[in-house]
Amino acid sequence: MKHVMIALLVLFPSLLWAGSPDDKQALGDLTSLKMVCDVNVGEAKLLLRRLELIDETYSQLIDAGVTPTVVVAFRGGASLFVTKGGKYVATEDAEMKKEIQGWIDQFSQHGFRIEQCAIAAKAQKVDPADFLAAVSVVQNGYISIVAYQARGYALLPMD
């Protein structure tokens, strides 16, 4: 019988799991928090997943009774996906770009600040006028990110 129990626990470790996962220990008595998400992944599918994770994190904080203040800072290859039109991405990424832009719209509706680094825009050869209306172009994304951190925002690296 002992061997059967050990085998069950090895084969089904979920049997050891009691209850549902939660973040109560980490959140403690927090009622608000501030985070800046550093988004720089330039692959459409991965970028889409990162934005989904930002939304999931936001929703879970709201559900836990914590009010988040969120900045999403784009730089690197991610810059190409927060532009108007289709000229900056490959044809096969056009549909995912629309989904990514849907997340930008939703984030904007949630009150997120959405920033784009001008240095990254220049490196990616993106005209600053081509960014979505919800996106604020900042001179230097690194300055922006460290300044938010100096003001108490936690850094959430997204690749």
JOMO-V294867 format. One record per residue. SS is DSSP state (H for helix, E for strand, L for the rest). PSI is psi in whole degrees, 0 to 359 (999 if undefined). D_FIRST is the distance of its C-alpha to the first C-alpha in whole Angstrom. Layout:
ss=[SS,SS]
psi=[PSI,PSI]
d_first=[D_FIRST,D_FIRST]
//
This chain:
ss=[L,H,H,H,H,H,H,H,H,H,H,L,H,H,H,H,L,L,L,L,L,L,L,H,H,H,H,L,L,L,L,E,E,E,E,E,E,E,E,L,L,L,L,H,H,H,H,H,H,H,H,H,H,H,H,H,H,H,H,H,H,H,H,L,L,L,E,E,E,E,E,E,E,E,L,H,H,H,H,H,H,H,E,L,L,L,L,L,L,L,H,H,H,H,H,H,H,H,H,H,H,H,H,H,H,H,H,H,H,L,L,L,E,E,E,E,E,H,H,H,H,H,H,L,L,L,L,H,H,H,E,L,L,L,L,E,E,E,L,L,H,H,H,H,H,H,H,H,H,H,L,L,L,E,E,E,E,L,L]
psi=[320,319,326,316,316,316,317,318,327,317,331,73,342,342,336,342,121,122,183,154,146,170,23,319,313,317,329,234,21,139,347,159,161,136,146,123,118,101,114,5,132,6,124,312,316,320,316,316,321,319,322,319,323,315,318,318,313,311,319,325,315,313,331,0,18,131,111,143,122,134,130,115,114,141,179,211,337,336,326,337,357,33,159,152,191,8,346,353,158,151,320,346,0,318,318,327,321,319,318,317,330,321,321,316,314,316,318,318,329,352,13,146,131,121,152,130,126,328,316,321,315,317,327,0,44,127,125,333,346,0,153,153,329,351,125,125,125,154,314,112,328,316,314,311,314,329,319,319,320,337,16,7,136,140,128,95,136,41,999]
d_first=[0,4,5,5,6,9,10,11,13,14,15,16,18,20,17,18,21,22,26,28,30,34,36,37,37,39,42,42,45,47,49,50,50,52,51,53,51,52,52,53,51,54,51,51,48,47,49,48,45,46,48,45,43,46,46,43,43,46,45,42,44,46,43,42,46,47,50,50,54,53,55,54,56,57,58,58,57,56,59,60,58,60,63,65,65,64,66,63,60,60,60,56,55,58,55,53,56,57,53,53,57,55,53,56,58,54,54,58,58,55,58,56,59,59,60,61,63,66,65,63,65,68,65,64,67,67,70,69,71,68,65,64,66,63,63,65,66,66,68,65,61,60,62,61,57,58,61,58,56,58,59,55,53,50,50,48,48,47,48]
//
